[in-house]
Amino acid sequence: MEDVFVGSTALASGKLTRGQLRWNYRAMFPDVYVSKAAAPQLAQRTLGVHLWSKGRAVITGVAAAALHGARVDDRGKDVELIGRRSRSPRGITVRNEGIEADEITQIAGMSVATVERTALDLGRHFPQNRSVTFLDALARATGVATSDVEPLFERYRDTRRLSSSRDALALMDGGSQSPQETAVRLAIRAAGLPPPRTDFTITDGDDSLRIAMGYAAPKVGVAFGVDRSVAAAQMGWEVIDALNANAKATAVLVRMAVVERGYPVWRWPQLARA
């Protein structure tokens, strides 16, 4: 049998008996089954939701981001659909919302919100820091930019929580390579500093070091798990290792280093232009 399948179809075709279905498989969603030995991951759950909806709904949110290639942490997340069902089983969230034909694409035989519509929905339906984490992953995988979503802002200008989506998309940065990097970057922004440059390499011609984020003018950067402080110092940089540090604590260290290297608060606007 397939990993995920419709139980009634398997019975009608003779592939399984009722006894085999009952003893060897369990219902993941109504009439959608999976092996009792399986621990369904997001891909299997998404397919199961597609089968449960009989292909009549559009996958969006975190599941859509994953289908577009984003690496996301889906633990505890429902698979989100845009559809017309008034009730849904545990593990599925159905949003009775409008969606236009040009906001739907096909992936692996499933109707999925386009990258742009997925970004809009991610910004609307999660707390901001969580939204930005998902949006960073989506931007990293697809290259989507805030400007790509602007036409949808106009199309859905009266939609609930649209301002939340705008705010989250304004913070999106595909240069963040992990949720931890996103958390540190947002903490740096919350500390009052302008957006840091992300994902670049510094070099002195011999050694090179990837900087997860930082500021070129004062030469202050953040790395994760790379003990190259001596090499960085030889290049004139102060690089803070944030691998095992709290995001807020890292932001404080960055703020202090920027000030100590000649950029007090009144000079911070210059950092954004450097």
QUINORQUI-V655600 format. One record per residue. N is the residue number from 1. OMEGA is omega in radians with two decimals (* if undefined). Layout:
((N & OMEGA) (N & OMEGA))
This chain:
((1 & 3.05) (2 & 3.13) (3 & -3.12) (4 & -3.05) (5 & 3.09) (6 & -3.06) (7 & -3.10) (8 & 3.11) (9 & 3.12) (10 & 3.11) (11 & -3.11) (12 & -3.12) (13 & -3.13) (14 & 3.12) (15 & 3.14) (16 & 2.95) (17 & 3.11) (18 & 3.11) (19 & 3.11) (20 & 3.13) (21 & -3.09) (22 & -3.03) (23 & -3.02) (24 & -3.05) (25 & 3.08) (26 & 3.14) (27 & 3.05) (28 & 3.01) (29 & -3.14) (30 & 3.13) (31 & 3.07) (32 & -2.96) (33 & 3.07) (34 & 3.13) (35 & 3.10) (36 & -3.12) (37 & -3.03) (38 & 2.98) (39 & -2.97) (40 & 3.04) (41 & -3.05) (42 & -3.11) (43 & -3.14) (44 & 3.13) (45 & 3.12) (46 & 3.08) (47 & 3.12) (48 & 3.12) (49 & 3.08) (50 & 3.13) (51 & 3.13) (52 & -3.12) (53 & -3.08) (54 & 3.09) (55 & -3.05) (56 & -3.11) (57 & -3.11) (58 & 3.14) (59 & 3.12) (60 & 3.07) (61 & -3.05) (62 & 3.14) (63 & 3.10) (64 & 3.11) (65 & 3.12) (66 & 3.12) (67 & 3.08) (68 & 3.05) (69 & -3.13) (70 & 3.05) (71 & -3.03) (72 & 3.02) (73 & -3.04) (74 & -3.07) (75 & 3.11) (76 & -3.10) (77 & 2.97) (78 & 2.92) (79 & -3.06) (80 & 3.12) (81 & 2.91) (82 & -3.06) (83 & -3.04) (84 & -3.13) (85 & -3.12) (86 & -3.14) (87 & 3.14) (88 & 3.14) (89 & 3.11) (90 & 3.14) (91 & 3.14) (92 & 2.99) (93 & 3.10) (94 & 3.13) (95 & 3.14) (96 & -3.06) (97 & 3.08) (98 & 3.02) (99 & -3.10) (100 & -3.08) (101 & -3.11) (102 & 3.08) (103 & -3.09) (104 & 3.05) (105 & 3.13) (106 & 3.08) (107 & 3.13) (108 & 3.09) (109 & -3.12) (110 & 3.05) (111 & -3.03) (112 & 3.04) (113 & 3.08) (114 & 3.11) (115 & -3.09) (116 & 3.13) (117 & 3.07) (118 & 3.12) (119 & 3.11) (120 & -3.09) (121 & 3.09) (122 & 3.13) (123 & -3.07) (124 & -2.85) (125 & 3.09) (126 & 2.99) (127 & -2.94) (128 & -3.09) (129 & 3.10) (130 & 3.09) (131 & -3.08) (132 & 3.08) (133 & 3.10) (134 & -3.13) (135 & 3.08) (136 & 3.14) (137 & 3.13) (138 & 3.12) (139 & 3.13) (140 & -3.09) (141 & -2.96) (142 & -3.07) (143 & -3.13) (144 & 3.13) (145 & 3.13) (146 & -3.13) (147 & 3.13) (148 & -3.08) (149 & -3.08) (150 & 3.12) (151 & 3.12) (152 & 3.04) (153 & 3.12) (154 & -3.12) (155 & -3.08) (156 & -3.00) (157 & 3.12) (158 & -3.07) (159 & 3.12) (160 & 3.07) (161 & 3.10) (162 & 3.12) (163 & 3.09) (164 & 3.12) (165 & 3.10) (166 & -3.10) (167 & -3.13) (168 & -3.14) (169 & 3.09) (170 & -3.14) (171 & -3.08) (172 & 3.12) (173 & -3.14) (174 & 3.09) (175 & 3.08) (176 & -3.02) (177 & -3.10) (178 & 3.05) (179 & 3.13) (180 & 3.11) (181 & 3.10) (182 & -3.12) (183 & 3.13) (184 & -3.14) (185 & 3.12) (186 & 3.10) (187 & 3.08) (188 & 3.09) (189 & -3.14) (190 & 3.10) (191 & 3.06) (192 & -3.14) (193 & 3.08) (194 & -3.12) (195 & 3.08) (196 & 2.97) (197 & -3.08) (198 & 2.96) (199 & 3.08) (200 & -3.07) (201 & 3.02) (202 & -3.11) (203 & 3.01) (204 & -3.12) (205 & 3.11) (206 & 3.12) (207 & 3.04) (208 & -3.07) (209 & 3.06) (210 & 3.07) (211 & 3.14) (212 & 3.10) (213 & 3.13) (214 & -3.08) (215 & -3.04) (216 & -3.04) (217 & 3.09) (218 & -3.10) (219 & 3.08) (220 & -3.10) (221 & 3.11) (222 & 3.05) (223 & -3.09) (224 & 3.04) (225 & 3.13) (226 & -3.13) (227 & 3.14) (228 & -3.06) (229 & 3.13) (230 & 3.12) (231 & -3.14) (232 & -3.14) (233 & 3.10) (234 & 3.08) (235 & 3.13) (236 & -3.10) (237 & 2.89) (238 & -3.08) (239 & -3.10) (240 & 3.11) (241 & -3.06) (242 & -3.01) (243 & -3.07) (244 & -3.07) (245 & 3.00) (246 & -3.08) (247 & -3.13) (248 & 3.11) (249 & 3.09) (250 & 3.13) (251 & 3.10) (252 & 3.13) (253 & 3.11) (254 & 3.14) (255 & -3.14) (256 & -3.12) (257 & 3.12) (258 & -3.14) (259 & -3.11) (260 & -3.13) (261 & 2.96) (262 & 3.14) (263 & 3.04) (264 & -3.01) (265 & -3.06) (266 & 3.11) (267 & -3.07) (268 & 3.07) (269 & 3.13) (270 & -3.13) (271 & -3.12) (272 & -3.11) (273 & -3.06) (274 & *))
